[in-house]
Amino acid sequence: MADVAVERVVTGYLDHLTVERGLSANTTSSYRRDLRRYCAFLDAAGVRGLGEVAESDVTGFLTALRTGDDEHPPLSATSAARAVVAVRGLHRFALLDGLVPDDVAAQVRPPAPARRLPKAVTVEQVEALLEAAGLDEGPRGLRDRALLELLYGTGARISEAVGLAVDDLDLTHGSVRLAGKGGKQRVVPVGSYAIRAVEAYLVRGRPALATGSGVRGALFLNARGGRLSRQSAWAVLRTAAERAGLAEVADLSPHTLRHSFATHLLDGGADVRVVQELLGHASVTTTQVYTLVTVDRLREVYATSHPRALH
């Protein structure tokens, strides 16, 4: 079996991720960056062909990620884990493609990240945020209120929300079709508050923004008639947070509304598997991290309410 240059296999693997697996441009870009660093690490070690790589090279790369060097700061466990996942995927791809006889990365485990609970804000804080988003009565204010109502009302990822087309909405039946990771689609209910906000935007806001060449069919538009970007959506949230007096809330982001959506549903008694479907998680294990938040809430209620809870 002729040895194949590492860079050549990396190119084939990235093409495979893009074309056959349908991974997003952001994910593919992260993999490309991680694998470029892996190639440089192997090259510095004198390894040119993928068949020359040993398990010790893969573990050495993981160690280098965590310790850093003159050109790279040490990576967190989460970032190093992502890089190791990319490397493991590369070697598995090479094995399945018959390019190498063994998968030398199969036994190298990514570092376990510290367990972090998702951030969530209270219902009252969400309400203040949504009210602040609509303070501007013009087209942009209507858009901003509709955007944040939809994010909180559906649990959509920011990329899913800004990627929406008008035709993805079914306001008559109160639902929206979201395109999640890997192109997987799901239909999610839309509550009455979000429906009213979106209807107001469609009637009085979007027509004023839909000028020039624009993007035909896109739901959320910028001032030039183009599709609203993720960066602009972040700016919408930041502005609303400042107006609502929530600028001091740490790590407040569009994803915070998704976390709050899930946490508030579970606090209200929703089944974790229903929340899994609404969020578009492939595994219920991903969703179960939210139950840790609600357990804390239950413990708090128990401690303040039960006569035998306090010692």
Salt bridges, closest charged atoms under 4 A:
GLU20 OE1 - HIS16 ND1 3.43
ASP34 OD2 - ARG82 NE 2.83
ASP43 OD1 - ARG48 NH1 3.16
ASP69 OD1 - HIS72 ND1 3.11
GLU131 OE2 - ARG145 NH2 3.56
ASP144 OD1 - ARG143 NH2 2.95
GLU149 OE2 - ARG145 NE 2.93
GLU160 OE2 - ARG157 NH1 2.58
GLU160 OE2 - ARG186 NH1 2.92
ASP168 OD1 - ARG177 NH2 2.76
ASP170 OD2 - HIS173 ND1 2.99
ASP296 OD1 - ARG299 NH1 2.94
GLU300 OE2 - ARG297 NH1 3.32
